[in-house]
Amino acid sequence: GIFWRGATRTGAILGLVTGLAVWAYTSFLPSFGPGAVLPESVFTDGLLGLHWLRPHSLFGTQAMDPLIHALFWSMALNVLAFCLGSLLSFPGPVERLQGAAFVNVFEGAVGPQRWARGRAEPEALLGMAQRILGEEVALPLFQAEARSQGKEGFLPDPTPGFLDTLEARLSGSVGAATAHAMIGQLVGRATVTVEDLMAVASESAQILEYSARLEARETELTRTAGALREANEKLTQLSLQKDAFLSQISHELRTPMTSIRAFSEILTEGELPPESVTRYGRIIHDEAKRLTRLLDDLLDLSVLENGAVQLTLGLASLQGMIDTALTAARATRPDREFQVVRDLPSETIYLKTDADRLTQVFINLISNARKYCDAARPELRIAVRQRAGRVTVDFIDNGKGIPQDSQALIFEKFSRLTDANRAGGAGLGLAICREIMSNLGGSVAYVPGQGGAAFRVTVPLRLERLAA
């Protein structure tokens, strides 16, 4: 260990144990005489009957004095086991530093700023750098220096320039004073012990770990701040949509009421042809239905949002509900050709749910497809899947779909898919669908990337009555 830096703790223990065992077998135990501790057969025939394992003639050496014989073989096997154990094991950081300190014990120390006069072991410097900087930083640093010196591997010569570079890199992690003390310990003769030095290195590793946690927390805070910004932008958009909604509601209410009032006044004047009376009466009736439908939507949404809706649960055929919804939705743009693609066998499912409410959702989604699908030959595909006690129904048309910046707002009660003139309504349909599915224990969502507008309705196969 005094002459070889590659010595390890494992090799030292193995050498001591081997040397002690050989000394006991060849000198200490035989000193009690044959038959006292060791059987007499061991002295004559050897251990386990092997002649080359006799205590006084180990490995066939018979011309040696017993004391010299025991000393020679105990020391020889001690050294052999020490070398083999050191070669077969890897020294730890403390062992490498201690080995360097023992081997270089008679070499001179250096002054505080005179690295050129000292001599440091590359292994010790690399071990210290790995503990403080980490292998990902230390190994490339040492390898680059070795390559610049024309060497292979990770161990460059500890030149003054490299020691200055290493000290600067360590200073960024543990401070300038600590970094200088560390290199001074390895290059010269500082009063700090190796254990103290490694304790500082361990503390530095903890500081790095804490710094990494702080960076991770900062990243999380940055991500949270981004989410808050997105939420704020959404709230701003909703505020604008709300203003537009209130304006639209007032327009939707005022328009039919104005028509009803105007044509009612005409009818009260009398002396009108019968066909005019019929036409004006039909207009009043249609405008009254329009006004009633708008008020019903507003009241329905209010009830759903407050959780005061009464559900009528029962077994219902999914196929029957889709048939009913398709028939009811034909009133939306009835003059338009609209093809529906279905897989009838997959729809043979019976659900325990509120059939009227779920059918209302289907009607709204199918009506929207008939109203907004901009394909030359509009088509709606209805796909049904059942998995893990839940049923999903997809409504996918072949139009252009909904722009990405509008997908997050389409289910809000203040949003519109298009402008007011084209929409023909107050923009409450999808908001009502969302609230209905929430009350039915399911959900309705927009599914992007389907080639057109795609809505997915998810509903439990068996809905138990929800708690109030």
VENKA-V822774 format. One record per residue. N is the residue number from 1. RES is the residue in one small letter. PHI is phi in degrees with one decimal (* if undefined). Layout:
n=<N;N>
res=<RES;RES>
phi=<PHI;PHI>
This chain:
n=<1;2;3;4;5;6;7;8;9;10;11;12;13;14;15;16;17;18;19;20;21;22;23;24;25;26;27;28;29;30;31;32;33;34;35;36;37;38;39;40;41;42;43;44;45;46;47;48;49;50;51;52;53;54;55;56;57;58;59;60;61;62;63;64;65;66;67;68;69;70;71;72;73;74;75;76;77;78;79;80;81;82;83;84;85;86;87;88;89;90;91;92;93;94;95;96;97;98;99;100;101;102;103;104;105;106;107;108;109;110;111;112;113;114;115;116;117;118;119;120;121;122;123;124;125;126;127;128;129;130;131;132;133;134;135;136;137;138;139;140;141;142;143;144;145;146;147;148;149;150;151;152;153;154;155;156;157;158;159;160;161;162;163;164;165;166;167;168;169;170;171;172;173;174;175;176;177;178;179;180;181;182;183;184;185;186;187;188;189;190;191;192;193;194;195;196;197;198;199;200;201;202;203;204;205;206;207;208;209;210;211;212;213;214;215;216;217;218;219;220;221;222;223;224;225;226;227;228;229;230;231;232;233;234;235;236;237;238;239;240;241;242;243;244;245;246;247;248;249;250;251;252;253;254;255;256;257;258;259;260;261;262;263;264;265;266;267;268;269;270;271;272;273;274;275;276;277;278;279;280;281;282;283;284;285;286;287;288;289;290;291;292;293;294;295;296;297;298;299;300;301;302;303;304;305;306;307;308;309;310;311;312;313;314;315;316;317;318;319;320;321;322;323;324;325;326;327;328;329;330;331;332;333;334;335;336;337;338;339;340;341;342;343;344;345;346;347;348;349;350;351;352;353;354;355;356;357;358;359;360;361;362;363;364;365;366;367;368;369;370;371;372;373;374;375;376;377;378;379;380;381;382;383;384;385;386;387;388;389;390;391;392;393;394;395;396;397;398;399;400;401;402;403;404;405;406;407;408;409;410;411;412;413;414;415;416;417;418;419;420;421;422;423;424;425;426;427;428;429;430;431;432;433;434;435;436;437;438;439;440;441;442;443;444;445;446;447;448;449;450;451;452;453;454;455;456;457;458;459;460;461;462;463;464;465;466;467;468>
res=<g;i;f;w;r;g;a;t;r;t;g;a;i;l;g;l;v;t;g;l;a;v;w;a;y;t;s;f;l;p;s;f;g;p;g;a;v;l;p;e;s;v;f;t;d;g;l;l;g;l;h;w;l;r;p;h;s;l;f;g;t;q;a;m;d;p;l;i;h;a;l;f;w;s;m;a;l;n;v;l;a;f;c;l;g;s;l;l;s;f;p;g;p;v;e;r;l;q;g;a;a;f;v;n;v;f;e;g;a;v;g;p;q;r;w;a;r;g;r;a;e;p;e;a;l;l;g;m;a;q;r;i;l;g;e;e;v;a;l;p;l;f;q;a;e;a;r;s;q;g;k;e;g;f;l;p;d;p;t;p;g;f;l;d;t;l;e;a;r;l;s;g;s;v;g;a;a;t;a;h;a;m;i;g;q;l;v;g;r;a;t;v;t;v;e;d;l;m;a;v;a;s;e;s;a;q;i;l;e;y;s;a;r;l;e;a;r;e;t;e;l;t;r;t;a;g;a;l;r;e;a;n;e;k;l;t;q;l;s;l;q;k;d;a;f;l;s;q;i;s;h;e;l;r;t;p;m;t;s;i;r;a;f;s;e;i;l;t;e;g;e;l;p;p;e;s;v;t;r;y;g;r;i;i;h;d;e;a;k;r;l;t;r;l;l;d;d;l;l;d;l;s;v;l;e;n;g;a;v;q;l;t;l;g;l;a;s;l;q;g;m;i;d;t;a;l;t;a;a;r;a;t;r;p;d;r;e;f;q;v;v;r;d;l;p;s;e;t;i;y;l;k;t;d;a;d;r;l;t;q;v;f;i;n;l;i;s;n;a;r;k;y;c;d;a;a;r;p;e;l;r;i;a;v;r;q;r;a;g;r;v;t;v;d;f;i;d;n;g;k;g;i;p;q;d;s;q;a;l;i;f;e;k;f;s;r;l;t;d;a;n;r;a;g;g;a;g;l;g;l;a;i;c;r;e;i;m;s;n;l;g;g;s;v;a;y;v;p;g;q;g;g;a;a;f;r;v;t;v;p;l;r;l;e;r;l;a;a>
phi=<*;-75.1;-110.0;-129.6;-73.6;-80.6;-65.6;-126.5;-63.7;-62.1;-63.6;-64.7;-64.3;-63.2;-64.6;-63.7;-64.9;-65.5;-61.7;-65.2;-65.1;-67.0;-62.0;-62.9;-74.8;-97.2;-130.8;-70.5;-68.0;-66.1;-65.8;-82.2;96.8;-63.2;85.1;-77.7;-111.8;-95.2;-59.7;-64.0;-66.6;-67.5;-70.6;-91.9;-107.1;91.6;-65.1;62.0;79.6;-95.8;-62.9;-79.3;-112.1;-72.8;-57.0;-97.1;-143.8;-65.9;58.6;82.2;-87.3;-111.0;-97.4;-112.3;-63.5;-54.4;-68.4;-64.1;-60.2;-66.9;-64.0;-63.2;-73.1;-65.8;-70.5;-64.7;-71.9;-59.1;-64.5;-62.5;-66.1;-60.8;-69.3;-63.7;-62.7;-71.2;-70.5;-89.2;-123.1;-112.7;-71.8;-80.5;-58.5;-63.4;-62.7;-64.7;-66.1;-66.2;-61.0;-63.5;-65.7;-68.9;-66.3;-101.7;-63.7;-96.8;-85.6;-71.8;-87.0;-119.2;-78.0;-58.4;-121.5;-115.8;-65.4;-65.1;-86.8;-95.8;-145.4;-114.0;-87.3;-58.4;-60.3;-66.5;-63.3;-65.6;-60.9;-65.5;-63.9;-65.1;-67.3;-94.7;-89.2;91.8;-63.8;-63.8;-99.8;-69.0;-61.2;-61.9;-63.7;-69.2;-65.2;-64.2;-65.9;-63.3;-66.0;-67.4;-90.0;78.9;-113.4;-97.5;90.3;-118.3;-119.4;-82.1;-70.9;-77.4;-71.0;-56.8;-63.6;-68.7;-63.9;-65.0;-63.3;-63.6;-62.7;-64.8;-66.5;-68.3;-63.1;-66.1;-104.2;-121.1;97.8;-65.9;-65.4;-65.3;-62.7;-66.4;-65.5;-64.6;-68.1;-61.9;-63.2;-81.9;-87.8;-119.4;-129.9;-87.0;-83.1;-76.1;-77.0;-63.3;-61.5;-63.6;-63.0;-70.2;-63.7;-61.8;-63.1;-63.9;-62.4;-64.4;-63.2;-65.6;-63.6;-63.3;-63.8;-64.3;-63.5;-63.5;-64.3;-64.3;-64.3;-63.5;-66.5;-63.9;-62.3;-64.3;-64.6;-63.1;-64.8;-64.4;-63.1;-63.1;-64.1;-65.8;-63.6;-63.0;-63.6;-65.6;-62.7;-65.1;-62.8;-63.0;-63.6;-65.5;-63.5;-64.9;-63.0;-64.5;-60.6;-64.9;-63.7;-61.9;-64.4;-68.2;-61.2;-62.2;-67.4;-64.2;-76.6;-71.9;-61.9;-65.9;-65.5;-64.1;-64.9;-61.1;-65.3;-64.6;-72.9;-65.6;-63.5;-64.5;-66.1;-74.5;-72.0;76.2;54.8;-106.5;-61.7;-57.5;-66.3;-69.5;-60.0;-64.0;-64.4;-66.6;-64.7;-66.7;-63.8;-61.4;-64.3;-64.3;-68.0;-66.3;-63.4;-62.1;-65.3;-64.7;-63.4;-63.4;-65.1;-62.4;-62.7;-63.7;-68.1;-62.7;-63.8;-63.4;-64.3;-64.7;-66.8;-83.3;71.2;-96.4;-72.6;-101.5;-92.7;-109.9;-87.7;-178.6;-76.3;-144.4;-80.8;-63.5;-62.0;-64.0;-65.7;-68.1;-59.2;-61.9;-65.4;-64.1;-65.2;-68.0;-75.1;-65.1;-69.1;-85.1;49.6;-65.1;-78.3;-97.6;-71.3;-145.7;-95.3;-118.3;-108.8;-131.9;-114.9;-60.9;-59.1;-71.6;-90.8;-80.1;-130.3;-108.5;-110.9;-97.8;-159.2;-90.6;-63.6;-64.5;-65.1;-65.4;-62.8;-60.1;-64.7;-59.5;-59.8;-63.3;-67.5;-68.0;-63.1;-62.0;-63.5;-65.3;-81.7;-106.9;-63.4;-102.2;-72.9;-63.1;-120.3;-62.2;-143.5;-122.7;-107.5;-112.0;-119.4;-119.3;-136.8;-126.4;-158.3;52.8;74.8;-131.6;-120.0;-114.6;-123.9;-101.5;-115.2;-124.5;-100.9;-106.5;-85.7;-81.2;83.5;-103.5;-56.0;-62.3;-73.2;-103.7;-65.8;-78.2;-115.3;-66.6;-92.7;-81.4;-73.9;-104.7;-105.5;-131.4;-71.8;-136.5;-73.0;-63.2;-67.8;-82.8;-70.5;71.0;-161.8;-95.2;76.1;-104.2;-59.8;-70.2;-62.9;-65.7;-59.3;-62.4;-68.8;-62.4;-67.0;-63.8;-71.9;-90.8;75.3;-125.7;-159.2;-133.3;-144.0;-87.8;-111.4;-76.5;73.5;-106.4;88.5;-168.5;-71.4;-133.1;-119.4;-115.4;-102.8;-116.8;-139.5;-67.8;-66.2;-132.1;-99.3;-83.5;-64.0;-72.4;-71.1;-70.7>
